[in-house]
């Protein structure tokens, strides 16, 4: 009889533990901000070229020194070498240090690259809209073609 009671307590423990893991997993799937709250990234050696001024829904970035994509928050600095991605029904506005604003439409992927003394936007997929100041051209690379 003691063996049956011990087995029942073990079964109860396994059930409760599994339920807690399930609830935690569902929570993290719905609100992933907790996963990224304590991330530590070394960005002290990276050159800031822009900042995120507005974002809606799923906007992620990959810093050149990382291999993973992380959610980007409004007012986060963007660095040379960063890649930005907007998911479905998402949009992001990036403000560059030279005054240019760039709006990424949904499902757009860009990377911020450097050529000589200027920043080049490499549009890998999707679409964007730009607002630039007179006399400050924006260089966009689409495939192998560079547009100024």
ABEGO torsion letter per residue (X at the ends): XAAAAAAAAAAAAAAAAAAAAAAAAAAAAABAAAAAAABBBBAAABBBABBBABBBEBBBBBBAABABBBBBBBGBBBBBGBBBBBBBGBBBBBBBAAGBBBBBBBGBBBBBBBBEABBBBBBABEBBBBBBBBGBBBBBBBEABBBX
